[in-house]
Amino acid sequence: MKKILAIAAAAIFTIGLATQCTVTETTDVQTDVRAYPVLFHQTSAEYRALCYQAFNLAKLQLELKLEKAAPGTKLAIVTDLDETIMDNSFSEAENIILDREYNSEGWAEWVEMAAAPEVPGAVEFLQWVAGKGIEVFYISNRKVTQVDATLENLVKLNLPYADKDHMLFKAEESSKQSRRDTVASKFEIALLLGDNLNDFTTAFEGGTIQERFAATDSVRSDWGTRFIVLPNAIYGEWESAIYDYKKGLTNSEKAQLRKEKMTGYAKLRK
């Protein structure tokens, strides 16, 4: 009897240890999934090159538009802020270092610090834009209650048109279309910049991966001419699409969905 109990106890211990290891491994994997994109932003020269490339292309396109613009045309550009003009990778890095998930309190603390540096090349580009007589509108899904702190950040970066008239923040709806329409009613929008395809049109909002592909392909001539995309591997609509826009998923559920969304070469043989 004692031998049976000992075997049972050993089995329970082994199962418990295995479960603990599985949880630890899943947590470690999830941390890696979050850490690598942040490291890409903060340590990769390739990331900086992509940003410079985007702004160089934007400048080239605006020069062409200025040459073709009729006299008296009021030109403006519309740009997102987070991960387009301002680098917030430090907020997610802090979450990872403290072993916590993204949370609104931590994000609010970061915003109030007004400490976000520029995305490489952003300040020089926007100052050039303003110097050409083109107005700059910042359309962001930061909350309207965060306008003051963000304005302080813009001023610290010496960005042009750093005033509340040029900052259109989220009041209720996440879609930016009505705010883009507000700008378009008074200006010819020469260019839009963003890191999330929702920054450009409503066509990408809430779509599946295949629907987003189709929407991207349908306006292929606009990429690099009217729409300028900045790299953001940390978060975005693309990530929501991977998880089918489901909220409250466990790390294990997320890991499973990531695997399901990947295509290995074996599938290409079919």
N, C-alpha and C positions, 0 to 999 in steps of 0.2 A: 504493500500500500504506500509506504514511504517513497519507494522507488517511483511509483506512478505519479505521486504528487510532485516529486522532484522534476520528473520529465515534463509534467504539465507547467510547472513554474518556469522551467527553462524555455519552454515553447512560448509562453506568454511574454517572457522577457525579450526573446528574440523577435517576436512580432512587434512588440513595442519599440524596440531599438530600430527595426527596419522602418516602421512608420515614422519615427523621429527623423531618421536619415532621409526618408523621402520628402518630408516637409522641409527639412533644411536644404536639401538639394533643389527643391522647387523654388524656395525663397532665394537661394543663391542665383539660380537661373534668371529669375525675375529681376533681381538687382543688376545682373549683367545686361539684360535686355534694356534696362533704363540707363545704365551707365555708359554703354558704348556710344549712343548718340550724343550724350553730353560731352564725352571725351572727343568725339569727332568735331564738335563745334569749338571746343576750347583748345585743342592741341593739334588739329589737322591743318597743315598748310593748304591742303586741297580745298578745305572749306573757305578759307580766306580768298583763294583764287576764284572760286565760284562766285563769291560776293562781288569781287572787283569786276569779274566778267559781266555780271548782271548790270552793274551800274555803268560800266563802259558802253554796253549795248544800249542801255536806256538813254545815255547822253547822245550817242550816235543817232538814234531814232528821233530824239527831240530836235537835233540840229536839222534833220531833214524836214521835219514838220514846220520848223520856224521858217525855212526857206520857202515853203509852199503856202504858208498862212497868208490870208488876205489882210491888207492893212486894217488895223483896228480890231482884229480878232482877239478876244479875251481867252487866253489859253490857261489851263490849269492841269496839274497832275493830281491824282488821288493815290495815296499810299497808306498801307497798313502801318502799324507801329511795331508790335511785338514780333521779333525775329525777322523783320523787314528793315527796320531802322534802328531798333533798340535790341540789344542782346540780353535775354533773360535766362540764359543757360545757368547762371549762378543760382537762381531760385531752385531749379530742379536738382542741381548739384548739392545744394544744402539739404534738400529732402532726402537724397540718397545717403549722404554722410550721416544724417541723423536717423537713418533707417525708418523713414516715414513715407507715406504716400502723399501725392499732391493733395493739398487742402486749401480751402479758401482763406483761412486765417493766415497761413504761411505766405500765400500769394499777396494778400493785402499788406502784410508786414514788408515784403519786398518792394511793393509799389510805393509805399509811404517813404521808403528810404531814398527814393528818387536817385538811385545810384547806377542804373543800367547804362553801360557804355554803348557806343555805337556798334552797329553791324559794320564790319570793315568796308570803308568807302562811302558810307551813307552820308555823313556830314558834308564831305567835300562835294558830293553829287548834288545834294539839296541846295547848298550854297551857290553852286553853279546855276542850278535851275532858277533860283530867285534872281540871280544876277542877269538872267536873260529876260526878266519881266514875266515869268510864268509863276502863277500862284500855286501854293502847295496846300492841299487839304489832307489832314490826318484823320482817316476813318478807322476807328478802333472799336473792338468789342470789350474794351475795358469799361467799367461801369461809369456812369456820369458822376458818381460820387468820388471817382478817382481822377477827375480832371485836374484839380489843383496840384496834386502830387506829381502827376504826369507832366503838367506844364512846367513845374520846377525842374524836372528831369530834362525836358526839351531845352529849357533856357541854359542849363548847365552844359549841354552839348553844343550850344551856340547854333541851334537849328533855326532856319528862317520861318517866318509866319508862325512863331511860337506864341499864339494867342488863342483865346477861347472861341473866336469866330471861325478859326480854321481847324478846330478839334471837334469832330462829330463822333461822340461816344455812344455806347449802348444804353438806351433808356429802357426799352422793353424787349423788342424782338432782336434776335441774333442776326437775322439777315441784314446785310448792309445796303440792299438795293435802294430803299427809300432815301438813304443818306447820299448814295451816289446820284440819285435822281435830283436831289436838292442842289448838288454842285452843278450837274449838267444843265439845270434850268437857267444858270447864270454864266456858265463858262463852256467852252469846248474842251472836253477832257482829252488831252493829247496822249496820256499814258496812265496806266494803272500798275501799281507795284504791290506785291504781296508774297507771302510764303505759303498761303493756303488758297486753293483754287476758288474757295468761296469769296475771296477778296475781289474776284473779277466779275462773276455772273452768278445768278441763282441756279444755273444749270447743274452745279456740282453739289448742291445742298442735299444731304441725306441720301445720296445715291449709293447703290451697291458698287463694288469694284468695277464690274463690267459696265455699268451705267456711267460711271465717272470716266472710264476709258473712252466710251463712245462720245461723251460730251467733249472730252479733250480733243479727240480726233476731228470733231465737227467744226472746230475753230482753229485748226492747226496753223493757219496762216497768221493768226493773231499773236502766237507765242514769239516773243522777241521783237515784235513790231508795235503792238498795242498793249500787250500784257507782258510784264517782266516778273519772272518768278525767282524768289530768293530761296536758298536751300534751308530746310528745317526738318531734321531727322528726329527731333525730340518729341514732337506731338503734332496733331493736326487732324483734319477730316480723314486723311488716309488711314490713320490709326483707328478711328472710329469705324471705318468701313471694314477693317480686318475683323473687328469684334461684332460686326453686324449691328452696330449702334446700341448694343446691350449694356446696361448699367449694372454695377454691383457684381461683376464676375469675379470669381476667385482666381488666384494666380494659376492654379491647375487648369481651370476652364480657359483662361487666356492662352496658356501654353498649348492646349489642345487645338484651339481655333487657329493659332499661328501655324501649327503644323498642317492643318487642313487647308489653309490658304496657300501654302507653298507648293511649287511644282518641281519635282525631281526629274532627272532625265529619263527615268524609267517610264514615266507617263508619256514622254515624247515618242516612244516606240510604238505606242498603241495607235 
